[in-house]
Amino acid sequence: MAVMIHSKYGYEPPEWVQADARLDRWYKDKKRRANKHGAFSLDKNKEVRHETTSVCKNQWY
């Protein structure tokens, strides 16, 4: 029987513990990058309209 290691997910084989650690690091980095760059932000996807574009057009007349 393989040696079982106690991890935060319970008792698992060493290969699974390594895979879980890699996935945890990947997910943590993905969340950090998303927060840093504003990805998945609800405000980012909203279109912002500025009145300056219409004012600029009217200035040429």
Biopython code that builds the backbone (N, CA, C, O; Angstrom):
import numpy as np
from Bio.PDB.StructureBuilder import StructureBuilder

atoms = [
    (1, "MET", "N", (0.851, -1.185, 0.000)),
    (1, "MET", "CA", (0.000, 0.000, 0.000)),
    (1, "MET", "C", (0.891, 1.239, 0.000)),
    (1, "MET", "O", (1.928, 1.273, 0.662)),
    (2, "ALA", "N", (0.476, 2.243, -0.742)),
    (2, "ALA", "CA", (1.247, 3.486, -0.843)),
    (2, "ALA", "C", (1.162, 4.269, 0.461)),
    (2, "ALA", "O", (0.203, 4.150, 1.223)),
    (3, "VAL", "N", (2.174, 5.054, 0.685)),
    (3, "VAL", "CA", (2.204, 5.898, 1.876)),
    (3, "VAL", "C", (1.190, 7.021, 1.683)),
    (3, "VAL", "O", (1.184, 7.690, 0.650)),
    (4, "MET", "N", (0.360, 7.217, 2.654)),
    (4, "MET", "CA", (-0.639, 8.271, 2.583)),
    (4, "MET", "C", (-0.150, 9.464, 3.404)),
    (4, "MET", "O", (0.351, 9.307, 4.518)),
    (5, "ILE", "N", (-0.306, 10.649, 2.834)),
    (5, "ILE", "CA", (0.137, 11.876, 3.475)),
    (5, "ILE", "C", (-1.096, 12.699, 3.835)),
    (5, "ILE", "O", (-2.035, 12.824, 3.049)),
    (6, "HIS", "N", (-1.066, 13.258, 5.045)),
    (6, "HIS", "CA", (-2.181, 14.098, 5.472)),
    (6, "HIS", "C", (-1.985, 15.498, 4.901)),
    (6, "HIS", "O", (-1.008, 16.179, 5.214)),
    (7, "SER", "N", (-2.927, 15.917, 4.058)),
    (7, "SER", "CA", (-2.894, 17.255, 3.474)),
    (7, "SER", "C", (-4.141, 18.004, 3.926)),
    (7, "SER", "O", (-4.931, 17.494, 4.720)),
    (8, "LYS", "N", (-4.306, 19.203, 3.418)),
    (8, "LYS", "CA", (-5.496, 19.960, 3.808)),
    (8, "LYS", "C", (-6.766, 19.378, 3.207)),
    (8, "LYS", "O", (-7.868, 19.754, 3.606)),
    (9, "TYR", "N", (-6.624, 18.461, 2.247)),
    (9, "TYR", "CA", (-7.778, 17.810, 1.644)),
    (9, "TYR", "C", (-8.015, 16.411, 2.207)),
    (9, "TYR", "O", (-8.913, 15.708, 1.744)),
    (10, "GLY", "N", (-7.239, 16.006, 3.179)),
    (10, "GLY", "CA", (-7.379, 14.689, 3.779)),
    (10, "GLY", "C", (-6.138, 13.848, 3.512)),
    (10, "GLY", "O", (-5.086, 14.394, 3.177)),
    (11, "TYR", "N", (-6.241, 12.538, 3.652)),
    (11, "TYR", "CA", (-5.118, 11.642, 3.389)),
    (11, "TYR", "C", (-5.080, 11.288, 1.906)),
    (11, "TYR", "O", (-6.057, 10.801, 1.338)),
    (12, "GLU", "N", (-3.919, 11.547, 1.293)),
    (12, "GLU", "CA", (-3.777, 11.324, -0.138)),
    (12, "GLU", "C", (-2.399, 10.750, -0.434)),
    (12, "GLU", "O", (-1.481, 10.873, 0.377)),
    (13, "PRO", "N", (-2.258, 10.115, -1.611)),
    (13, "PRO", "CA", (-0.930, 9.670, -2.042)),
    (13, "PRO", "C", (-0.041, 10.889, -2.353)),
    (13, "PRO", "O", (-0.561, 11.965, -2.646)),
    (14, "PRO", "N", (1.271, 10.732, -2.293)),
    (14, "PRO", "CA", (2.185, 11.866, -2.543)),
    (14, "PRO", "C", (1.979, 12.538, -3.895)),
    (14, "PRO", "O", (2.113, 13.757, -4.003)),
    (15, "GLU", "N", (1.657, 11.768, -4.920)),
    (15, "GLU", "CA", (1.448, 12.356, -6.241)),
    (15, "GLU", "C", (0.256, 13.317, -6.241)),
    (15, "GLU", "O", (0.301, 14.373, -6.872)),
    (16, "TRP", "N", (-0.785, 12.949, -5.544)),
    (16, "TRP", "CA", (-1.973, 13.794, -5.480)),
    (16, "TRP", "C", (-1.693, 15.068, -4.688)),
    (16, "TRP", "O", (-2.194, 16.141, -5.024)),
    (17, "VAL", "N", (-0.887, 14.939, -3.635)),
    (17, "VAL", "CA", (-0.536, 16.105, -2.825)),
    (17, "VAL", "C", (0.244, 17.102, -3.680)),
    (17, "VAL", "O", (0.012, 18.308, -3.596)),
    (18, "GLN", "N", (1.165, 16.604, -4.499)),
    (18, "GLN", "CA", (1.935, 17.484, -5.381)),
    (18, "GLN", "C", (1.021, 18.132, -6.424)),
    (18, "GLN", "O", (1.148, 19.322, -6.714)),
    (19, "ALA", "N", (0.112, 17.355, -6.977)),
    (19, "ALA", "CA", (-0.815, 17.899, -7.967)),
    (19, "ALA", "C", (-1.725, 18.960, -7.337)),
    (19, "ALA", "O", (-1.989, 19.995, -7.949)),
    (20, "ASP", "N", (-2.198, 18.703, -6.128)),
    (20, "ASP", "CA", (-3.037, 19.691, -5.440)),
    (20, "ASP", "C", (-2.258, 20.969, -5.165)),
    (20, "ASP", "O", (-2.794, 22.069, -5.302)),
    (21, "ALA", "N", (-1.000, 20.830, -4.778)),
    (21, "ALA", "CA", (-0.174, 22.012, -4.510)),
    (21, "ALA", "C", (0.022, 22.828, -5.783)),
    (21, "ALA", "O", (-0.048, 24.057, -5.751)),
    (22, "ARG", "N", (0.269, 22.144, -6.910)),
    (22, "ARG", "CA", (0.433, 22.861, -8.184)),
    (22, "ARG", "C", (-0.847, 23.586, -8.578)),
    (22, "ARG", "O", (-0.807, 24.738, -9.011)),
    (23, "LEU", "N", (-1.975, 22.911, -8.428)),
    (23, "LEU", "CA", (-3.256, 23.531, -8.762)),
    (23, "LEU", "C", (-3.559, 24.713, -7.846)),
    (23, "LEU", "O", (-4.055, 25.745, -8.299)),
    (24, "ASP", "N", (-3.263, 24.561, -6.563)),
    (24, "ASP", "CA", (-3.489, 25.658, -5.623)),
    (24, "ASP", "C", (-2.641, 26.872, -5.990)),
    (24, "ASP", "O", (-3.133, 28.000, -5.955)),
    (25, "ARG", "N", (-1.370, 26.655, -6.343)),
    (25, "ARG", "CA", (-0.491, 27.759, -6.737)),
    (25, "ARG", "C", (-0.992, 28.414, -8.023)),
    (25, "ARG", "O", (-0.986, 29.639, -8.144)),
    (26, "TRP", "N", (-1.424, 27.595, -8.980)),
    (26, "TRP", "CA", (-1.934, 28.111, -10.251)),
    (26, "TRP", "C", (-3.179, 28.959, -10.019)),
    (26, "TRP", "O", (-3.309, 30.046, -10.582)),
    (27, "TYR", "N", (-4.096, 28.457, -9.187)),
    (27, "TYR", "CA", (-5.338, 29.179, -8.933)),
    (27, "TYR", "C", (-5.086, 30.477, -8.177)),
    (27, "TYR", "O", (-5.702, 31.502, -8.466)),
    (28, "LYS", "N", (-4.184, 30.427, -7.215)),
    (28, "LYS", "CA", (-3.831, 31.625, -6.448)),
    (28, "LYS", "C", (-3.219, 32.678, -7.367)),
    (28, "LYS", "O", (-3.536, 33.861, -7.247)),
    (29, "ASP", "N", (-2.344, 32.259, -8.283)),
    (29, "ASP", "CA", (-1.720, 33.186, -9.221)),
    (29, "ASP", "C", (-2.757, 33.753, -10.189)),
    (29, "ASP", "O", (-2.719, 34.936, -10.528)),
    (30, "LYS", "N", (-3.677, 32.906, -10.628)),
    (30, "LYS", "CA", (-4.732, 33.359, -11.547)),
    (30, "LYS", "C", (-5.597, 34.414, -10.886)),
    (30, "LYS", "O", (-5.926, 35.420, -11.515)),
    (31, "LYS", "N", (-5.973, 34.208, -9.630)),
    (31, "LYS", "CA", (-6.773, 35.187, -8.908)),
    (31, "LYS", "C", (-5.995, 36.478, -8.692)),
    (31, "LYS", "O", (-6.561, 37.566, -8.799)),
    (32, "ARG", "N", (-4.701, 36.368, -8.389)),
    (32, "ARG", "CA", (-3.874, 37.550, -8.167)),
    (32, "ARG", "C", (-3.774, 38.370, -9.445)),
    (32, "ARG", "O", (-3.912, 39.593, -9.421)),
    (33, "ARG", "N", (-3.534, 37.691, -10.557)),
    (33, "ARG", "CA", (-3.438, 38.399, -11.840)),
    (33, "ARG", "C", (-4.769, 39.033, -12.225)),
    (33, "ARG", "O", (-4.793, 40.136, -12.772)),
    (34, "ALA", "N", (-5.868, 38.351, -11.947)),
    (34, "ALA", "CA", (-7.187, 38.894, -12.270)),
    (34, "ALA", "C", (-7.448, 40.154, -11.456)),
    (34, "ALA", "O", (-7.977, 41.133, -11.984)),
    (35, "ASN", "N", (-7.089, 40.141, -10.191)),
    (35, "ASN", "CA", (-7.291, 41.320, -9.355)),
    (35, "ASN", "C", (-6.370, 42.449, -9.784)),
    (35, "ASN", "O", (-6.761, 43.616, -9.767)),
    (36, "LYS", "N", (-5.157, 42.104, -10.164)),
    (36, "LYS", "CA", (-4.174, 43.121, -10.540)),
    (36, "LYS", "C", (-4.556, 43.824, -11.831)),
    (36, "LYS", "O", (-4.396, 45.039, -11.944)),
    (37, "HIS", "N", (-5.059, 43.078, -12.804)),
    (37, "HIS", "CA", (-5.359, 43.631, -14.109)),
    (37, "HIS", "C", (-6.832, 43.969, -14.301)),
    (37, "HIS", "O", (-7.222, 44.433, -15.372)),
    (38, "GLY", "N", (-7.642, 43.747, -13.300)),
    (38, "GLY", "CA", (-9.056, 44.086, -13.401)),
    (38, "GLY", "C", (-9.867, 43.103, -14.207)),
    (38, "GLY", "O", (-10.978, 43.426, -14.625)),
    (39, "ALA", "N", (-9.355, 41.929, -14.436)),
    (39, "ALA", "CA", (-10.113, 40.930, -15.179)),
    (39, "ALA", "C", (-11.292, 40.454, -14.322)),
    (39, "ALA", "O", (-11.214, 40.432, -13.094)),
    (40, "PHE", "N", (-12.330, 40.094, -14.962)),
    (40, "PHE", "CA", (-13.550, 39.584, -14.336)),
    (40, "PHE", "C", (-14.229, 40.637, -13.471)),
    (40, "PHE", "O", (-15.030, 40.303, -12.598)),
    (41, "SER", "N", (-13.918, 41.886, -13.705)),
    (41, "SER", "CA", (-14.565, 42.961, -12.974)),
    (41, "SER", "C", (-15.864, 43.306, -13.687)),
    (41, "SER", "O", (-15.900, 43.407, -14.913)),
    (42, "LEU", "N", (-16.913, 43.485, -12.927)),
    (42, "LEU", "CA", (-18.192, 43.811, -13.537)),
    (42, "LEU", "C", (-18.177, 45.229, -14.085)),
    (42, "LEU", "O", (-18.843, 45.508, -15.082)),
    (43, "ASP", "N", (-17.434, 46.127, -13.455)),
    (43, "ASP", "CA", (-17.380, 47.513, -13.914)),
    (43, "ASP", "C", (-16.606, 47.642, -15.216)),
    (43, "ASP", "O", (-16.872, 48.548, -16.005)),
    (44, "LYS", "N", (-15.669, 46.766, -15.448)),
    (44, "LYS", "CA", (-14.834, 46.864, -16.637)),
    (44, "LYS", "C", (-15.661, 46.644, -17.905)),
    (44, "LYS", "O", (-15.395, 47.268, -18.932)),
    (45, "ASN", "N", (-16.644, 45.779, -17.841)),
    (45, "ASN", "CA", (-17.411, 45.429, -19.029)),
    (45, "ASN", "C", (-18.487, 46.456, -19.362)),
    (45, "ASN", "O", (-19.080, 46.406, -20.440)),
    (46, "LYS", "N", (-18.741, 47.381, -18.448)),
    (46, "LYS", "CA", (-19.752, 48.397, -18.717)),
    (46, "LYS", "C", (-19.158, 49.465, -19.621)),
    (46, "LYS", "O", (-18.027, 49.909, -19.426)),
    (47, "GLU", "N", (-19.933, 49.861, -20.599)),
    (47, "GLU", "CA", (-19.466, 50.894, -21.521)),
    (47, "GLU", "C", (-19.695, 52.259, -20.888)),
    (47, "GLU", "O", (-20.789, 52.555, -20.407)),
    (48, "VAL", "N", (-18.673, 53.074, -20.890)),
    (48, "VAL", "CA", (-18.760, 54.401, -20.306)),
    (48, "VAL", "C", (-18.917, 55.404, -21.433)),
    (48, "VAL", "O", (-18.119, 55.428, -22.370)),
    (49, "ARG", "N", (-19.933, 56.219, -21.341)),
    (49, "ARG", "CA", (-20.161, 57.247, -22.349)),
    (49, "ARG", "C", (-19.769, 58.588, -21.766)),
    (49, "ARG", "O", (-20.157, 58.939, -20.652)),
    (50, "HIS", "N", (-19.009, 59.318, -22.523)),
    (50, "HIS", "CA", (-18.598, 60.643, -22.100)),
    (50, "HIS", "C", (-19.277, 61.671, -22.992)),
    (50, "HIS", "O", (-19.445, 61.448, -24.191)),
    (51, "GLU", "N", (-19.655, 62.765, -22.422)),
    (51, "GLU", "CA", (-20.298, 63.830, -23.183)),
    (51, "GLU", "C", (-19.273, 64.645, -23.974)),
    (51, "GLU", "O", (-19.660, 65.464, -24.808)),
    (52, "THR", "N", (-17.990, 64.443, -23.736)),
    (52, "THR", "CA", (-16.970, 65.239, -24.408)),
    (52, "THR", "C", (-16.918, 64.941, -25.898)),
    (52, "THR", "O", (-16.513, 65.808, -26.673)),
    (53, "THR", "N", (-17.312, 63.753, -26.325)),
    (53, "THR", "CA", (-17.273, 63.439, -27.751)),
    (53, "THR", "C", (-18.280, 64.284, -28.524)),
    (53, "THR", "O", (-17.970, 64.755, -29.618)),
    (54, "SER", "N", (-19.477, 64.484, -27.981)),
    (54, "SER", "CA", (-20.471, 65.311, -28.656)),
    (54, "SER", "C", (-20.077, 66.784, -28.601)),
    (54, "SER", "O", (-20.358, 67.533, -29.536)),
    (55, "VAL", "N", (-19.435, 67.202, -27.525)),
    (55, "VAL", "CA", (-18.993, 68.592, -27.398)),
    (55, "VAL", "C", (-17.914, 68.872, -28.422)),
    (55, "VAL", "O", (-17.905, 69.944, -29.025)),
    (56, "CYS", "N", (-17.004, 67.936, -28.633)),
    (56, "CYS", "CA", (-15.935, 68.129, -29.606)),
    (56, "CYS", "C", (-16.496, 68.276, -31.008)),
    (56, "CYS", "O", (-15.983, 69.077, -31.790)),
    (57, "LYS", "N", (-17.529, 67.528, -31.344)),
    (57, "LYS", "CA", (-18.135, 67.632, -32.660)),
    (57, "LYS", "C", (-18.776, 68.989, -32.846)),
    (57, "LYS", "O", (-18.704, 69.566, -33.931)),
    (58, "ASN", "N", (-19.404, 69.510, -31.798)),
    (58, "ASN", "CA", (-20.097, 70.786, -31.905)),
    (58, "ASN", "C", (-19.118, 71.954, -31.965)),
    (58, "ASN", "O", (-19.491, 73.028, -32.437)),
    (59, "GLN", "N", (-17.912, 71.787, -31.515)),
    (59, "GLN", "CA", (-16.958, 72.889, -31.529)),
    (59, "GLN", "C", (-16.514, 73.226, -32.935)),
    (59, "GLN", "O", (-16.069, 74.351, -33.167)),
    (60, "TRP", "N", (-16.609, 72.328, -33.869)),
    (60, "TRP", "CA", (-16.130, 72.571, -35.222)),
    (60, "TRP", "C", (-17.125, 73.332, -36.074)),
    (60, "TRP", "O", (-16.789, 73.762, -37.177)),
    (61, "TYR", "N", (-18.331, 73.504, -35.590)),
    (61, "TYR", "CA", (-19.359, 74.198, -36.372)),
    (61, "TYR", "C", (-19.321, 75.678, -36.133)),
    (61, "TYR", "O", (-20.117, 76.418, -36.710)),
]
sb = StructureBuilder()
sb.init_structure("model")
sb.init_model(0)
sb.init_chain("A")
sb.init_seg("    ")
for serial, (resi, resn, name, xyz) in enumerate(atoms, 1):
    if name == "N":
        sb.init_residue(resn, " ", resi, " ")
    sb.init_atom(name, np.array(xyz, "f"), 0.0, 1.0, " ", f" {name:<3s}", serial, name[0])
structure = sb.get_structure()
